[in-house]
Amino acid sequence: MTMGPLPWRDAWERALYADGGFFRTSRPAEHFRTSVHVGAFAGAIAELVRRTDAPLVVDLGAGGGELLAALQPLVGDDVELVGVEVAGRPEALHTSIGWSPALPERVDGLLIANEWLDNIPCDVVELDDAGVVREVLVDPGNGAETLGDAYESSWLNDWWPLQEPGERAEVGDARDAAWADAVSRVNGTAIAIDYGHTRDSRPPFGTLRSYAGGRETEVVPDGSRDITAHVAVDSAAAATGATLIRQRDALRRLGLDGSRPPLELAHSDPSAYVRALATAGEVGELIGGGGLGDFWWLVTDTLGHGTLAT
Ligand SMILES: C[S@@+](CC[C@H](N)C(=O)[O-])C[C@H]1O[C@@H](n2cnc3c(N)ncnc32)[C@H](O)[C@@H]1O
């Protein structure tokens, strides 16, 4: 059945989350690499669990459960681990790890949402030649776009005012509301981690992107590929009273160190040297500029641990 053009947010929602949608039929790791696929990341989260004495870790948008699977041996049986994910439970997941399609009412502990906000569908808007902000519509079959009705939004005025004809934005209010809802359930620490921009660095033409099979592809909301857009992290932080920190700083504060092991170790304990070298490589990937190190952590600490404070 062919479908006419839809508001981007509707097309995006269907493409990712409807029956047969991208995240219902495939795991993120089949298509792209995130911090949770890098071994050293779980070590930093385990350190956070230890410092905050969290009895529970909830991973929101848990993908294939990679973070929880890596955490499980590090934090021990006393810490409950739960993945919240629209896709079904991964078969190989340790039986002690819980799995649910929805967030619990309360999270007494640590809530982590790695690369979750960028997949929350948004309205997309464009300033037309007459200076009117219009909603962008998209044909789900081929990605062709047209401009729809005039679009009013106080969020745009406050956070991403468009200046010149042709400029575009992804309207972040749905993401702010989603993260505020998640944080409101937390008694402990809530952390969203994502790529994003702040008011002084908004991309003039937006950041809608698609990925599939390890490659960037044409942006088409047909269910065969990821649809993502960078997060307006300053507005999401303001909506939740969160502190914004770059991933490289957060991980260093949690003790990750990307320096190479001393060469003497290669002689005194070659296998320890090889292990340390591999870890240094992983940390380098997690804190590297132009990549994962530039990601933003939105940290809300309802118990005043101050765990990630300088
Ligand atoms: C980009 S993937 C990130 C997966 C994993 N956190 C990682 O870092 O590799 C986003 C995940 O969030 C899930 N997701 C999106 N919205 C969700 C929701 N409201 N509830 C549960 N899972 C959701 C998607 O199904 C997808 O697996």
The ligand as a Gaussian input file, in Angstrom:
#p B3LYP/6-31G(d) Opt

LIG

0 1
 C       20.542000       3.594000      19.138000
 S       19.870000       2.258000      19.973000
 C       20.935000       2.219000      21.404000
 C       21.081000       0.870000      22.007000
 C       22.098000       0.778000      23.148000
 N       21.718000       1.614000      24.256000
 C       23.462000       1.159000      22.665000
 O       23.984000       2.159000      23.124000
 O       24.002000       0.446000      21.807000
 C       18.336000       2.859000      20.674000
 C       17.517000       1.762000      21.289000
 O       16.456000       2.357000      22.035000
 C       15.313000       1.541000      21.894000
 N       14.150000       2.372000      22.250000
 C       13.755000       3.510000      21.677000
 N       12.670000       4.018000      22.301000
 C       12.379000       3.159000      23.295000
 C       11.381000       3.142000      24.305000
 N       10.458000       4.115000      24.415000
 N       11.382000       2.122000      25.170000
 C       12.322000       1.145000      25.079000
 N       13.287000       1.112000      24.146000
 C       13.322000       2.112000      23.265000
 C       15.370000       1.103000      20.454000
 O       14.570000      -0.018000      20.209000
 C       16.868000       0.828000      20.285000
 O       17.202000      -0.491000      20.602000

